[in-house]
Amino acid sequence: MSGGTRLENANPLIFQRSGERLFTATDEDEDVADPIDDREIFDLIRSINDPEHPLSLEELNVVEQMRVNVNDEDSTVSVEFTPTIPHCSMATLIGLSIKVKLLRSLPDRFKIDVHITPGTHASEDAVNKQLADKERVAAALENSQLLEVVNQCLSTRTM
């Protein structure tokens, strides 16, 4: 956050990161068909930076593996995310960052649904409607200032 601006959630709960995924020889073998699974999607989004705090979405428990559902056969990915507070003004930006990360990382065949965990945000219907609207997402990504903020959320943090 820039100087003088008050954080909405100044003292968020911080959660321990889950362990890294262990890879097997089969996972590394390019000749073996390897369907995309829930853990693979979680690994893609867990390290996205929160726009307000120097923490990842996983550390804030905004994203959890149990809220990721993949059907590789039907080419669908669904991600529920949970804002840290019910009136989080960053919810749309967080959802957009998750969606952009997946759009950039997955094959085009996947339909990506990103939405707020039901009952966890005061404006969940409005945010979900924005995130589900392809034209709104495309227009948001044409806004250079908004795209810069999304890219900051997706950048690798230096520790």
Secondary structure, 3 states (H helix, E strand, C coil): CCCCCCCCCCCCCCCCCCCCCCCCHHHHCCCCCCCCCHHHHHHHHCCCECCCCCCECCCCCCCCHHHEEEECCCCEEEEEECCCCCCCCCHHHHHHHHHHHHHHHCCCCCEEEEEECCCCCCCHHHHHHHHHCHHHHHHHHHCHHHHHHHHHHHCCCCC
